[in-house]
Amino acid sequence: MAMKDNNLMTFPENIYKLKLSQVVKLNSLAFIVFFTALFLNFPFKRLITSYVDEALLTNRKCPMTYQELNLKMFPPKAVISNINIDGKCFNGKDGVVFKNLTAGLGLPSFSPFGPTININAKSAGTNLSMDVVPGISSTLVRLDKSKIDSDLINAIIGQGKILNGFFEGNALVKMEQNKLVDGNILLKSNNLAVKNATVANFQLPGMNIGNFLLKAKINDKVINLENFIIGRDTPEAPINAQFKGVIRTNPISFQASTYDLDGQFRFGPSFLAEMSIIDLFLPKEKQDETGYYKVKLQGQISNPKKPEFK
């Protein structure tokens, strides 16, 4: 009886020994193929569009509209074009239009625990770069070296187009139930200008202010102003003011919030030439040798008390 040739049924031993790198490559390939097939066959765009419509279009207090939503796979992100934020969101008349808004997944966060959503929003002069971490009970928002056009600040203030210039914004804040409860904010500019405008029945002349700095810490209902500066510290500057203090916010109406600030201010010759009536109410005996008035400001935002000169 003839014996079968065993060599026909054997294979080289190294075929059974896959290197770890080969295993990783094969698993990665299978992972990519699986999710590519899932992405192409599952109606992700319809589900995400439905979710975005529900979040943006049905909010009566802050209505938003957009032109188009597109999904990209590598890296996974959503791109919304021409998103229009109504002025109702800021209690003002003017809305804000972002040419495009991109949202994608970033590395997970451990404090608070949850996914990180990287958001970039661009308009004509604004480029916002944000990381949002939605947690179980709170949401963390980080704003990093973002360029902010004065049009966005004007819309938030709701007093018309009174400011002109660009700001740099940095922030790390925590929100609970859509309310700001904790965080740090830094907003600065070196080319701020004010246009001729009427604010609270007060005629404000146009002027080049130059520097602006707002550095604050927020804890629950208290805003601690660590540094608030308007204008350059030069004699020819139209205005220079430097203040520190506390603002205790009212959760129902910000206009009912109270403030307690200490600082100093000085008006330049160009400002006093435009607003000579103010010079009549300034106590000259309280002015120091550099032209500054030291003052304490208190009261409600909607009902300020008389300044206390030191």
Summary of the structure (lengths in Angstrom):
residues: 310
radius of gyration: 28.9
end to end distance: 120.0
largest distance: 127.6
contacts: 827
relative contact order: 0.06
helix: 23%
strand: 46%
